Amino acid sequence: EILLHTLPLPHTSTMTTESTKARVHSESISISAEKKKTWKQQSKHLLEELRSLPGNSKCFQCGSENPTWASINLGLLFCLKCSGQQRGLGVSISFVRSITMDSWTETQFEMMRQGGNDIFLASCPDKDYFSDAAELYRLQLKAKANDEDVPMALTEEDKERISQLRTQHEEQLKRRNKKSVSPEWQPDASSQTCQQCPTKFTFTKRRHHCRKCGQLVCGKCAPSSNTIPLPQFGYNEPVRCCLRCFTPPGYKPKN
C-alpha cells in the first residue's frame, strides 16, 4: 500500500506541460491579435497627423494624392511607386517605411514630425538627395528628434561621406543602365513556319518575335504570358520571350 502511494501518477507531468503550452499559445495569439489591433489604430492616427503637415497630402516626388510611404531620415511622404525609387538610393540617403504596415519607433515618428514635404523643399529646392544641403537636413532632423544640439553646417568628414555615397550611386546607375546589343530580329518574310516547331503561320496563328533571341516563333513556343524584363536590351518592362530563352518556374506546356 505504501508502495502504491509513492508511485507517480501516469502522464500527470505530460498533461500539465501540454496544458501549459496550450495556455501560453492561446495567450500569445491573443496578445498578437491585440498588438495588431493597437498598431492598426496607431497607424491611422499617424497617417492623419503626418498628412496634416505642410505639403504632405501629396507624394513629394510625383504629386499623387494620399501617400502612404515615408522616408524617415528625409521627413518626406511618397506613393508606393516612388517609395521603390527611394529604396534604390540606399538607407543612408532615404530610409523608407510604410505608414500602414511597418512598426515605428518614437524617434522615427518624431523625425517625421520635425520634417515635411514643404519644409524639405525649402531647404533643397533641386530635390538632390545627395547634396550637402540634403545631408545637413538629415542630420538636423535626427538631432531634433533626439533632443540634441542641431548642427548648422557639415564637417569635412560629412562632406566626404556624402560625396562617396553620390559616386557609389552614380556607378550603380551606370551598371544598371548599361545595355547589351539587342539581337537582330528575323525578317517576317524569312520564314513561313515557326523557327522552333513545324507550326505554319496563318491569319489566326500569327508570328511573333522573341525579344531575347530575335527568332520568329508561334504562340505555342512563345505564349503571351511568357514575359520577363530584359534591362540589358533596354526593356525594363516585361516583354514576350520564347520558352527556349525563358521558361518560368513550374511551367507546364498545354497539350
C-alpha positions as CSV (number, residue, x, y, z in Angstrom):
1,E,0.0,0.0,0.0
2,I,2.8,2.4,0.8
3,L,4.5,1.5,-2.4
4,L,1.4,2.4,-4.4
5,H,1.2,5.8,-2.8
6,T,4.8,6.6,-3.6
7,L,4.5,5.8,-7.3
8,P,3.8,8.9,-9.5
9,L,0.6,9.1,-11.3
10,P,1.0,8.3,-15.0
11,H,1.1,11.1,-17.5
12,T,0.4,13.8,-14.9
13,S,3.6,15.8,-15.8
14,T,3.0,15.4,-19.5
15,M,-0.6,16.5,-19.2
16,T,0.4,19.6,-17.1
17,T,3.1,20.5,-19.7
18,E,0.7,20.2,-22.6
19,S,-1.9,22.2,-20.8
20,T,0.6,24.9,-20.0
21,K,1.8,25.0,-23.7
22,A,-1.8,25.3,-24.9
23,R,-2.5,28.2,-22.5
24,V,0.7,30.0,-23.4
25,H,0.0,29.6,-27.1
26,S,-3.6,30.9,-26.7
27,E,-2.3,33.9,-24.7
28,S,0.3,34.5,-27.3
29,I,-2.3,34.6,-30.1
30,S,-4.5,36.9,-28.0
31,I,-1.6,39.3,-27.4
32,S,-0.5,39.2,-31.0
33,A,-4.0,40.0,-32.2
34,E,-4.3,42.8,-29.7
35,K,-0.9,44.3,-30.9
36,K,-2.1,44.2,-34.5
37,K,-5.4,45.9,-33.5
38,T,-3.5,48.5,-31.5
39,W,-1.0,49.2,-34.3
40,K,-3.8,49.5,-36.8
41,Q,-5.4,52.2,-34.7
42,Q,-2.0,53.9,-34.2
43,S,-1.1,53.8,-37.8
44,K,-4.4,55.5,-38.7
45,H,-3.6,58.4,-36.3
46,L,0.0,58.5,-37.5
47,L,-1.1,58.8,-41.1
48,E,-3.6,61.5,-40.3
49,E,-1.1,63.5,-38.4
50,L,1.7,63.2,-40.9
51,R,-0.6,64.2,-43.8
52,S,-1.6,67.3,-42.0
53,L,1.9,68.7,-42.2
54,P,2.6,71.2,-45.0
55,G,2.8,69.6,-48.4
56,N,2.2,66.1,-47.1
57,S,-1.1,65.5,-48.7
58,K,0.7,64.5,-51.9
59,C,3.7,62.4,-52.8
60,F,6.8,64.5,-52.7
61,Q,8.2,63.1,-55.9
62,C,5.2,62.8,-58.3
63,G,2.4,64.7,-56.6
64,S,-0.1,61.8,-56.4
65,E,-2.7,62.0,-53.7
66,N,-2.7,60.2,-50.3
67,P,0.9,58.9,-50.0
68,T,1.3,56.0,-47.5
69,W,5.1,55.6,-47.5
70,A,7.7,57.7,-45.7
71,S,11.4,58.4,-45.9
72,I,12.2,58.7,-42.2
73,N,15.6,60.4,-42.5
74,L,14.3,62.9,-45.1
75,G,10.9,63.5,-43.3
76,L,9.1,63.0,-46.6
77,L,5.9,61.2,-47.8
78,F,5.8,59.2,-51.0
79,C,3.5,57.0,-53.0
80,L,4.2,53.3,-53.4
81,K,5.9,53.7,-56.8
82,C,8.2,56.5,-55.7
83,S,9.0,54.7,-52.5
84,G,10.6,52.0,-54.5
85,Q,12.8,54.5,-56.2
86,Q,13.7,55.9,-52.8
87,R,14.8,52.5,-51.6
88,G,17.2,52.4,-54.5
89,L,19.1,55.3,-53.1
90,G,20.2,53.3,-50.0
91,V,19.2,53.7,-46.4
92,S,21.8,56.3,-45.6
93,I,20.1,58.6,-48.1
94,S,16.5,57.5,-47.7
95,F,15.2,55.1,-45.1
96,V,11.8,54.0,-46.3
97,R,9.0,52.7,-44.1
98,S,5.3,52.0,-44.7
99,I,3.0,54.0,-42.5
100,T,0.2,51.4,-42.6
101,M,2.3,48.1,-42.5
102,D,5.5,48.8,-40.6
103,S,6.0,49.4,-36.9
104,W,7.7,52.7,-35.9
105,T,9.8,53.9,-33.0
106,E,9.0,57.1,-31.3
107,T,12.3,58.6,-32.6
108,Q,11.3,57.8,-36.2
109,F,7.9,59.4,-35.7
110,E,9.5,62.5,-34.2
111,M,11.8,62.8,-37.2
112,M,8.7,62.9,-39.5
113,R,7.0,65.4,-37.2
114,Q,10.0,67.7,-37.5
115,G,10.1,67.3,-41.3
116,G,7.5,67.7,-44.0
117,N,7.5,67.9,-47.8
118,D,7.3,71.7,-48.0
119,I,10.0,72.1,-45.4
120,F,12.4,69.9,-47.2
121,L,11.7,71.6,-50.5
122,A,12.5,75.0,-49.0
123,S,15.9,73.6,-47.9
124,C,16.6,71.6,-51.1
125,P,14.6,73.1,-54.0
126,D,16.5,71.0,-56.5
127,K,15.4,67.7,-54.8
128,D,19.0,66.5,-54.9
129,Y,19.1,63.9,-52.1
130,F,22.9,63.6,-52.4
131,S,23.6,67.3,-51.9
132,D,25.3,68.9,-48.9
133,A,22.1,70.7,-48.1
134,A,20.1,67.4,-48.0
135,E,22.7,65.8,-45.8
136,L,22.7,68.7,-43.4
137,Y,18.9,68.5,-43.4
138,R,19.0,64.7,-42.5
139,L,21.5,65.4,-39.6
140,Q,19.3,68.3,-38.3
141,L,16.2,66.1,-38.3
142,K,18.0,63.4,-36.4
143,A,19.3,65.9,-33.8
144,K,15.9,67.5,-33.3
145,A,14.2,64.1,-32.8
146,N,16.8,63.1,-30.2
147,D,16.8,66.5,-28.5
148,E,20.5,67.0,-29.3
149,D,22.4,70.1,-30.5
150,V,21.4,70.9,-34.0
151,P,24.3,71.2,-36.4
152,M,24.4,74.3,-38.5
153,A,27.0,73.1,-41.1
154,L,28.6,69.9,-42.3
155,T,32.0,68.8,-41.2
156,E,34.6,67.9,-43.8
157,E,34.0,64.3,-42.8
158,D,30.3,64.7,-43.5
159,K,31.1,66.2,-46.9
160,E,33.5,63.4,-47.8
161,R,30.9,60.8,-46.8
162,I,28.1,62.2,-48.9
163,S,30.4,62.7,-51.9
164,Q,31.3,59.0,-51.7
165,L,27.7,58.0,-51.5
166,R,26.9,60.0,-54.6
167,T,29.8,58.4,-56.5
168,Q,28.6,54.9,-55.5
169,H,25.1,55.6,-56.6
170,E,26.1,57.0,-59.9
171,E,28.3,54.0,-60.6
172,Q,25.4,51.7,-59.7
173,L,23.1,53.6,-62.2
174,K,25.7,53.2,-64.9
175,R,25.9,49.5,-64.4
176,R,22.1,49.2,-64.3
177,N,21.6,51.3,-67.5
178,K,24.4,49.6,-69.4
179,K,22.7,47.9,-72.4
180,S,23.9,45.0,-74.4
181,V,23.3,44.9,-78.2
182,S,19.8,43.6,-78.9
183,P,19.5,40.5,-81.1
184,E,18.7,41.2,-84.7
185,W,15.1,40.3,-85.5
186,Q,14.5,37.8,-88.2
187,P,12.5,39.4,-91.1
188,D,8.9,38.4,-91.2
189,A,9.2,37.1,-94.8
190,S,12.2,35.0,-93.9
191,S,10.1,32.1,-92.7
192,Q,6.5,30.9,-93.2
193,T,6.8,28.5,-90.3
194,C,7.8,28.8,-86.6
195,Q,11.6,28.6,-86.3
196,Q,11.2,26.3,-83.3
197,C,8.4,23.9,-84.3
198,P,6.6,22.9,-87.6
199,T,3.6,25.3,-87.0
200,K,2.8,27.2,-90.1
201,F,1.9,30.9,-89.7
202,T,-1.6,31.8,-90.8
203,F,-4.1,34.6,-90.2
204,T,-5.0,33.1,-86.8
205,K,-1.6,31.6,-86.0
206,R,0.4,34.7,-86.0
207,R,4.2,35.0,-85.9
208,H,5.9,36.7,-83.0
209,H,9.5,37.8,-82.4
210,C,11.2,36.6,-79.3
211,R,12.8,39.8,-77.7
212,K,15.8,37.8,-76.5
213,C,16.9,35.7,-79.5
214,G,15.0,37.5,-82.3
215,Q,13.6,34.3,-83.8
216,L,10.2,34.1,-85.5
217,V,8.0,31.9,-83.3
218,C,4.4,30.8,-82.9
219,G,2.2,31.5,-79.9
220,K,2.8,28.0,-78.6
221,C,6.6,28.5,-78.5
222,A,6.2,32.0,-77.1
223,P,3.0,32.2,-75.0
224,S,1.7,35.8,-74.5
225,S,2.1,35.2,-70.7
226,N,5.8,34.3,-71.1
227,T,7.2,37.7,-70.4
228,I,10.3,39.0,-68.5
229,P,12.1,42.3,-68.3
230,L,15.3,42.5,-70.3
231,P,17.1,45.6,-69.0
232,Q,20.3,44.6,-70.8
233,F,18.4,45.3,-74.0
234,G,16.6,48.3,-72.8
235,Y,13.3,46.5,-71.9
236,N,12.6,47.5,-68.3
237,E,9.1,46.3,-68.5
238,P,8.2,42.6,-69.2
239,V,8.4,41.6,-72.9
240,R,7.5,38.4,-74.8
241,C,10.1,35.7,-75.0
242,C,10.2,32.2,-76.4
243,L,10.3,29.2,-74.0
244,R,13.8,28.3,-75.0
245,C,15.1,31.7,-73.8
246,F,13.0,31.8,-70.7
247,T,10.9,29.1,-69.0
248,P,9.1,30.2,-65.9
249,P,9.4,28.0,-62.8
250,G,6.7,25.3,-62.7
251,Y,5.7,25.9,-66.3
252,K,3.6,23.1,-67.8
253,P,3.0,23.1,-71.6
254,K,-0.5,22.8,-72.8
255,N,-1.4,19.7,-74.8
